[in-house]
């Protein structure tokens, strides 16, 4: 059954469940209808028997009433008797009609044979009773009470004969009623038994149908829930990073297809892991098998592989270059013989580049020529020059331009790589300048049978820069050694002069002591001079050839302060914020030229002041500074003189 269920789609399974529920519901409805129908049939049968019994009782009551009515005629008083006799026919007919009406409602075809036979006897006795009553009704109507003989004969006839028929009829009625009650009891027992049987049958059948329906629904639910649970477990394990084993599902339903898709996805994830593992191991030739190389995921992974391949190649190239620079640094660190330095460096470069030949030129310090300092794998130096001037040949041109030259079409006469088997032109020639800080120190030439990749070209540029630094450092070291030798020589000379200097120091100390005494005297004199200037009542100021104030007494300071100008020793007179500064500079120049003269001007208090200008000379007679002395005088004596207003 599970195979059959698994072959159905989920929609068909749900339809089966719906059909089972509807079928079960219809079966329950049919069972209930059948039970109800049987019950209704039995109830109708009971109602029929009850109605039949009731009609028999009505017939019995009517023929008992007929007998009573007849008897009433004979036992009533004369007046009442006459009333009965007059209405006997109508009353009798009424009783007979009621009996016939009750008998007409009896369905004899629904009676069983035994009851039908009893009913036949009852009906025959009833008809005999009715017919006897009808036949003797005229005799009753014509009887008279005064005719006692006829009255008694008819009374005896009716009472005896009618009573006999009545007894027979009553007996048959009792038998019929008894038979009907017995049949009714049997029918009720049968109905109860049928009801119980129907109930049990309904319960058993409903239970069986319910059980079958529940089992089928359970099986269908299990067929739906089990794949869902398994799918959930698989997805949970996938979400946690696991790759579970997924069995093959051959079902045609949606869950089987989904699980097959998960299984396929799991397979592709394995492919993806293998792909990533190979890429992580730098196996970039691995193909993308996941998702058959289609779709955005596969495209992204392939793009990642390509990018990693490019990055790995770039990193390998950087590592190769860094390793080369490190090995070159280690070679320089171990190098003890400076004479073989360039040969060892060139040999390392050619071997590390897997090249075939190499030449190294170093320029002199004046940059006038390039000297050959190393050559690698040149059996003959036929085409090599010991020196090349800037601009001469390819090497000289590269030296001037400071740019690398890469040649792939080399003239036959330029260079050839030789071996024991023959000689051939190289495929590529690199001529690189040794440049650092925009200064060229030499030329490096590399020839090879194979082309150089771009990263190799960049490495040659770095090596060239490193060689330039090496050349520069070597020169600095040589210069340092020369300076060291000169320093040692100077140290020896200094040692020889040390004693002489010690003696000179002693003499200087003695001289310094004398000069200290002289300095004190000069300072004292200067102090005295300043005090003397301050003691002079007239304003006095001394200035040098640059118009700088050398000395100024207090009165001169006050004079300038009265004009709102602050003048101290060191003040530049040419920059004072006063009027006619150009005329005053002319006066200063005249005094500095050695001229002695007077000049009048008005003071801030409108007093006439006379400025006396003169010069100060050194021992050689050279004017070194000027002096101006101001004093008051009578203005009327100097009318007509040029007045300078500050």
Buried (B, 14 or more C-beta within 10 A) or exposed (E): EEEEBBEBBBEBBEEBBEEBEEEBEEBBEEBEEEBEEBBEEBEEBBEBBEEBBEBBBBBBBBBBBBBEBBBBBBEBEEEEBBBBBEEBBEBBEBBBEBBEEBBEEBEEEEBEEEBEEBBBBBBEBBEEBBEBBEEBBEEBEEBEEEEEEBBEEBBEEBBEEBEEBBEBBBEBBEBBBEBBEEBBEEBBEEBEEBBEEBEEBBEEBBEEBEEEBEEBBEBBEEBBEEBEEBBEEBEEBBEEEEBBEBEEBEBEBBBBEBBBEBBEBBBBEEBBEEBBEBBEEEEBEBEBBBBEEEEEEBEEBBEBBEEBBEEBBEEEBEEBBEEBBEEBEEBBEEEEEEEEBBBBBBBBBBEBBEBBBBBBBBBEEEEEBBBBBBBBBBEEEEEBBEEBEBEBBBBBBBBEEEEBBEBEEBEEEBBBBBEEEEEEBBBBBBBBBBBBEEEBBBBBBBBBBEEBEEBBBBBBBBBBBBBBBBBBEBEEEEEEEEEEEEEEEEEEEEEEEEEEEEEEEEEEEEEEEEEEEEEEEEEEEEEEEBEEBBEBEBBBBBBBEEBBBBBBBBBBBEBBEEBEBEBEEEBEBBEBEBEEBEEBEEBBEBBBEBBEEEBBBBBEEEEBBBBBBBBBEEEEEEBEBBBBBBBEEEBEEBEEBEEBEB
